[in-house]
Structures are given as structure tokens and as C-alpha cells.
Amino acid sequence: MASTFTSYVAKNVGTSPTSLITVPSATVDTVIGLSVANTTAGSITFDVYITRSAVDYYIIKGAVVPTGSTFIMSGGDQKIVLVAADVLKVVTNTATSADVIASVLEMT
């Protein structure tokens, strides 16, 4: 099984869910870090969730990020494993309000 470190980014995430990662077939992704940076002049709230077989599973729901701050969702001891066809999504309560980056170990 080959392993590769990679990252996925999304700019100006807003009120429509953004698919950050879609796991290809015969692949397992381990999210080893994920951050959501507030790029607006006010506080925002956001959700991060996995869609698997058309069902949404929330990892974070309604987290608040103050102006000029970044929320670190995972890292350290917290890892998130995604299997083939999983989609990691992010949405905020404000249009074009966040930049998101996920660091991933991809195994094929």
C-alpha cells in the first residue's frame, strides 16, 4: 500500500457546502490536520461533516471562529479516517467567510 502526504484547500467557503475531499476508490485518507480560518470582519460559525452513502455525519457542528482567528479541528492525537467515496464537507453561516486546509495521509 503506497502512502502519500498531500493537502486539500478551499478558499472563500460560505453558506453552500464545499466538498473539500472526495476519497477515490481503493483509497483510504487519514486527515491529520484541518484548520478553518475566518477571513471576515465578524465572527462566523461553521460545520464540518462527512457524507457517506448519502448520510451526513457531523464532526463539528456550529463551532465559532472569532474575527482574525483560526479553528484547528484535528491534529495531535485526533485523526479522522475517510474511506472510498466519503466526502469531507465544510459550510459556514456567512458568504465567502473562511479558508480551509486539510493535511492528509493518502493510502492507495
C-alpha positions as CSV (number, residue, x, y, z in Angstrom):
1,M,0.0,0.0,0.0
2,A,1.6,3.3,-1.1
3,S,1.3,6.3,1.2
4,T,1.5,9.9,0.2
5,F,1.2,13.1,2.2
6,T,-1.0,15.8,0.5
7,S,-3.2,18.7,1.3
8,Y,-6.6,20.0,0.1
9,V,-7.6,23.6,0.3
10,A,-10.7,25.7,-0.2
11,K,-10.9,29.4,-0.4
12,N,-13.9,31.6,0.4
13,V,-16.1,28.8,1.9
14,G,-19.5,30.1,2.6
15,T,-23.2,29.2,3.0
16,S,-23.2,26.4,0.4
17,P,-21.4,23.2,1.5
18,T,-17.9,22.9,0.0
19,S,-16.6,19.4,-0.8
20,L,-13.0,19.6,0.5
21,I,-12.1,15.9,0.0
22,T,-13.7,13.2,-2.1
23,V,-11.9,9.9,-1.5
24,P,-11.2,7.9,-4.6
25,S,-11.9,4.2,-4.9
26,A,-9.3,1.8,-3.4
27,T,-8.1,4.6,-1.2
28,V,-8.1,5.5,2.5
29,D,-7.4,9.0,3.6
30,T,-6.4,9.9,7.1
31,V,-7.0,13.6,8.0
32,I,-4.1,14.5,10.2
33,G,-4.8,18.2,10.4
34,L,-7.6,20.6,9.5
35,S,-8.0,24.3,10.1
36,V,-10.7,26.8,9.3
37,A,-9.6,30.5,9.1
38,N,-12.1,33.3,9.5
39,T,-11.4,35.8,6.7
40,T,-14.2,38.3,7.6
41,A,-14.7,41.3,9.9
42,G,-17.1,39.4,12.2
43,S,-17.4,36.0,14.0
44,I,-18.6,33.1,11.9
45,T,-19.9,29.6,12.7
46,F,-19.1,26.5,10.7
47,D,-19.8,22.8,10.4
48,V,-17.5,20.0,9.2
49,Y,-19.1,16.7,8.2
50,I,-18.6,13.5,6.3
51,T,-21.1,12.4,3.7
52,R,-21.1,8.6,3.4
53,S,-23.8,6.8,1.4
54,A,-25.9,10.0,1.2
55,V,-25.9,10.3,5.0
56,D,-24.2,13.3,6.8
57,Y,-22.1,12.6,9.9
58,Y,-21.1,15.7,11.7
59,I,-17.6,16.0,13.1
60,I,-18.1,19.6,14.2
61,K,-21.4,21.4,14.4
62,G,-21.8,25.2,15.0
63,A,-18.2,26.0,16.0
64,V,-17.5,29.7,16.4
65,V,-14.4,31.3,14.9
66,P,-13.8,34.9,16.1
67,T,-12.6,37.6,13.7
68,G,-9.0,37.1,12.6
69,S,-8.8,33.6,14.2
70,T,-8.3,30.0,13.0
71,F,-10.0,27.0,14.4
72,I,-7.8,23.9,14.5
73,M,-10.1,20.9,14.2
74,S,-7.7,18.0,14.2
75,G,-4.1,17.2,14.7
76,G,-2.1,15.9,17.6
77,D,-3.9,12.7,18.8
78,Q,-7.1,13.4,16.8
79,K,-7.2,11.7,13.4
80,I,-10.1,11.2,11.0
81,V,-10.2,8.2,8.7
82,L,-12.1,8.5,5.4
83,V,-12.8,5.5,3.2
84,A,-13.5,5.3,-0.5
85,A,-16.4,7.5,-1.6
86,D,-16.5,9.5,1.6
87,V,-16.8,13.3,1.1
88,L,-15.5,15.7,3.7
89,K,-17.6,18.9,3.6
90,V,-17.4,22.4,5.2
91,V,-20.0,25.1,5.4
92,T,-20.3,28.4,7.3
93,N,-23.1,30.8,8.2
94,T,-21.6,33.7,6.2
95,A,-20.9,34.0,2.5
96,T,-17.2,33.8,1.4
97,S,-16.0,33.8,5.1
98,A,-13.4,31.1,5.5
99,D,-10.3,29.5,4.1
100,V,-9.9,25.8,4.9
101,I,-6.9,23.5,4.6
102,A,-6.7,19.8,5.3
103,S,-3.5,17.8,5.6
104,V,-4.0,14.2,4.6
105,L,-2.1,10.9,4.5
106,E,-3.5,9.1,1.5
107,M,-3.0,5.3,1.2
108,T,-3.7,3.5,-2.1
